[in-house]
Amino acid sequence: MVARKRRQRVPPYTRPFATAQESNRVWCVDFKGCFRARNGERIDPLTISDAYSRYLLRCQAVEKTDTERVQAIFAAALGEFGMPEVIRSDNGTPFAARAVSGISRLSLWWMKLGIRLERIQAGHPEQNGRHERMHRTLKQETASPPAATARSQQRAFDRFRRDYNQLRPHEALGMQTPASVYLCSPRVYPGRVRDPEYDTGFQVRRIQKQGQFRWRSQRVFLGTVFQGERVGLLPSDDGCFTVYFAQFPIAHFDSRRLKVFSLSQGPGFNINEAGEGDVSPSPAPHPLGPQAREKLSGMSPV
């Protein structure tokens, strides 16, 4: 009997890096957590990173953690770096809301751009482990103690981002820097976002002011976040439809009971590919078509 040769694990520093397919598969976003400058000014840093390369795309304090300000920062980042396949966030505002599939105005905008959503489970920051590790270093090097003013604190964030990306080697990257690994996305940000279109198999409805659509002279509530948007209803079972926004399924509609139900939760992405303390996050709307059979994340195991 021939003995089977034991398979050796390839250390991370021998793996190839810097391919466009690996960068921008998943962007991670979160607020570091508010604190105050020494003069009492409130600091709320919004951070965005590329999960594969650890490249810190943005580290910017915002005056208010609302959709308008966060969307403006994302628009600038998308214009500079291109678009990711997936954005991973927690369930807090403005990333998610108490609406069908947890969709907020911000995540609705992401979906219109064709970006998939991943959300970690409540109370499990380790599911965004790589981003949280960066946050720990960010706090140690820029906010312990805080700067004197909000303006000087932002300068500290800018220095940290530059050093983190360009000077600091990472063991998981083969002692390379994030800037030497990261490549911009080939998916160009269009700037102007078009309304979603649907194939002929869909019944299309526009959501009215109260978050309702009409069905055979009756009104059905979907959610006020969809006001003015067009959704597509795709027949599934007898009298039932899957509700889509763009290419993403967001709900089930029972036309007999005139009720909309949240989608049942399915499996998350491969836990072995989550990396550095991540575990599988809760599912979010996943697109129609061949992409629906792809795993949500392609990050290399560590």
C-alpha positions, 0 to 999 in steps of 0.5 A: 500500500502506497503511503499518501503524501501529506499535503503541506500548507502554503504559507501566505508569503509565498502566494501571489498578490496584486491581481484585480480579481482579488482586490475589490471583491469586498469593501468593509465599512464601519464607524470607528466609534465616536470620541471627543477631541481635547477641546470637546469637539465630537469625532466620528471617523468613517472608515472604508477598507479593501478586505483582501489587500487591507488598503484603507480607502477612507478614514474621515471624520463626519459631522453627522453619521447620516446618509447624505454625508456617508454617501458623499464620501462613498461617491468620492471613493468610488470615483477614485478607486472604482466599484467593489463587488460587495460591501460588508457592514454592520446593521446600524444606520445608515448602512441598514434600516428596519425595513424589508431585508434591512435595506436603507437609503444608502444600501438602496443606492449601492444596489442600484450600482450593482453592488451586493450587500453583506451584513454581519450579525448583531453583536459580532464585530469579529465577523468583520475581523480585518477591519476591526483589527485596523480600528484597534491600531487606528485608535492606538496611534491616533486617538490615545490620547485624542488630538486637540481639535477636530481638524488636527484629529483629521490630520492624524487620520490622514497621516495614519492612512498614508503610513498604513497603506504605504509604509506598514508591511503586513505579515498576511500580505507576505510583508508587503504593504497594502499599497503594493498589493491593492489595484483599482477596480475595473468597474468604473463608477458611473456617477449618474445612477440609472433606474433599474430595468427588468426583463419581460418576465417581471411585473413592474410596479412603482412604489408610491409615497406611502411605500405602497404599490398597487395590485389589482386595485389594492394597495400593498405596503413594501416600505417607505425607503422605496418611494419613487423606485420601480420594483419587479415581481417575478412569479414563483409559486401559485399566487406568490412572487419574488420581489426584486429591486434591480437584480436583487431579490428583496422579499416574497409577495403573497398576492392572495393575502396581499402581504409582503414577507422578508426572504428566508435566510440562507447560508453565508459565505465560506467561513474558511475564506473569511479570514482573520477572525471573520465568520460567516455574516448574515445573508443579504440580498443576492443577485439574480442570474449566474452570480447567485451561485457564486460565493459572496467573498473570495478573500484568501484564507490566512 
